[in-house]
């Protein structure tokens, strides 16, 4: 039996699709680790999230080959309420995530724990989740009347409230302002440190990954094009060819060298 | 009809100036989103509007096509209050691409979606087809004309929403967070769309959280905080060190190149190119 969320040779084809969206993907997510996923649009990142969280093929159908296991148990052998507590998925479009059935942000974030009939003491987790993403002041607001970025934070809080051991986050900062992005980045660092959760993080902002990811995996046309330690992959010259913007530090270093400048320690320090 | 092509430049006489005159707006629930905003945008300017989530950016631009009407103050095109303009007349002048494409898309086919606007402007036949084809090509979706919009991923649905606004060929183009969810290639497409519209002499107003995109693609940056404009100027000014306290009070961070330039004592270098140029110049001195 192996610990962690493990994909081995996983291929996935949507129902009715002529080609698989994911092909022979190997991935390992351990507790306390952050694995970043990058790649051009439509390279299979969101599908990977659905597969890792057991929604594809579990809920949406399609055909999976290879293995997707959680601590050695195949996901398709798990009941969905158990899975929901083990592995929390944040959808790319937060409007998809919100229930549209609750009157307040608090109720929205409590929706998951209540649905799983967790004891009332778990309500504490709702406040913890709201605080973690800086939403406690909005707890009594109507979730459908929030800005795009605030909606995204509510969706993230609703995933955190279940305190899953693994978090699968599909572009959690896409609609956030720079302050919101920083807040979420720091919150994820804290969650990993304090709860030992493992995080699979799909994120176009490679600056965020440069800061918090241990490993990075690059998807291209449904296959893993590059993978390894974050610093190595994010500095790989093939990254740009794969349609991924390198982090600011890497980009500036290249621009400076292309102009014939010596890349001194002072410059590296200034770029940060 | 406004013509467009690589060489076609829209005369400034056809592009109206935009003016917000002490515009305030409160939502029905009482949330005050704009507080006496005054702003004048000349024909052909490229303006990025930045600020925290909830600072009033989307509310501001939704006044431009009549989606929202000011609670107090006036919004004017060429000095005329848009309150007196029919929504259809306004739609010919101001094209707005929403932040969330799913609020905009409704058709079963990509080409039908893009044709909807120009068809309502009275276009048909080859002229309509040409419009649709050009707009789809501009965003790189020319191979998807017969696809269902909902078979496209989020990022391409967003480019589709952009194409359907481009097809209107409005003299004023308003983009609400056009680069969110785009990969490097998609951001490149959006940059090309902005640069193309600017080269044609159109006015481009874009909301963005991407400070690098803002610094590299726009001549003017407007910073909003709590419904007010708190900074307004060139990227050099707004991202220059002396503006940082105001920028940070608005919960924004200058681009990385600007921070590096300041640390190295190179003056205001809001873009990678400006930073490298300053470094090269400093090396020669």
Boltz contact constraints between the chains, C-beta under 6 A:
constraints:
  - contact:
      token1: [A, 40]
      token2: [B, 183]
      max_distance: 6.0
  - contact:
      token1: [A, 41]
      token2: [B, 153]
      max_distance: 6.0
  - contact:
      token1: [A, 41]
      token2: [B, 155]
      max_distance: 6.0
  - contact:
      token1: [A, 41]
      token2: [B, 183]
      max_distance: 6.0
  - contact:
      token1: [A, 41]
      token2: [B, 186]
      max_distance: 6.0
  - contact:
      token1: [A, 42]
      token2: [B, 153]
      max_distance: 6.0
  - contact:
      token1: [A, 92]
      token2: [B, 154]
      max_distance: 6.0
  - contact:
      token1: [A, 147]
      token2: [B, 53]
      max_distance: 6.0
  - contact:
      token1: [A, 147]
      token2: [B, 54]
      max_distance: 6.0
  - contact:
      token1: [A, 148]
      token2: [B, 99]
      max_distance: 6.0
  - contact:
      token1: [A, 149]
      token2: [B, 53]
      max_distance: 6.0
  - contact:
      token1: [A, 174]
      token2: [B, 180]
      max_distance: 6.0
  - contact:
      token1: [A, 174]
      token2: [B, 181]
      max_distance: 6.0
  - contact:
      token1: [A, 175]
      token2: [B, 180]
      max_distance: 6.0
  - contact:
      token1: [A, 177]
      token2: [B, 52]
      max_distance: 6.0
  - contact:
      token1: [A, 177]
      token2: [B, 53]
      max_distance: 6.0
  - contact:
      token1: [A, 177]
      token2: [B, 209]
      max_distance: 6.0
  - contact:
      token1: [A, 178]
      token2: [B, 252]
      max_distance: 6.0
  - contact:
      token1: [A, 178]
      token2: [B, 253]
      max_distance: 6.0
  - contact:
      token1: [A, 179]
      token2: [B, 251]
      max_distance: 6.0
  - contact:
      token1: [A, 243]
      token2: [B, 183]
      max_distance: 6.0
  - contact:
      token1: [A, 243]
      token2: [B, 184]
      max_distance: 6.0
  - contact:
      token1: [A, 243]
      token2: [B, 185]
      max_distance: 6.0
  - contact:
      token1: [A, 244]
      token2: [B, 184]
      max_distance: 6.0
  - contact:
      token1: [A, 245]
      token2: [B, 184]
      max_distance: 6.0
  - contact:
      token1: [A, 248]
      token2: [B, 256]
      max_distance: 6.0
  - contact:
      token1: [A, 252]
      token2: [B, 272]
      max_distance: 6.0
  - contact:
      token1: [A, 255]
      token2: [B, 272]
      max_distance: 6.0
  - contact:
      token1: [A, 255]
      token2: [B, 276]
      max_distance: 6.0
  - contact:
      token1: [A, 256]
      token2: [B, 276]
      max_distance: 6.0
  - contact:
      token1: [A, 259]
      token2: [B, 276]
      max_distance: 6.0
  - contact:
      token1: [A, 259]
      token2: [B, 280]
      max_distance: 6.0
  - contact:
      token1: [A, 261]
      token2: [B, 279]
      max_distance: 6.0
  - contact:
      token1: [A, 270]
      token2: [B, 260]
      max_distance: 6.0
  - contact:
      token1: [A, 270]
      token2: [B, 263]
      max_distance: 6.0
  - contact:
      token1: [A, 270]
      token2: [B, 264]
      max_distance: 6.0
  - contact:
      token1: [A, 271]
      token2: [B, 260]
      max_distance: 6.0
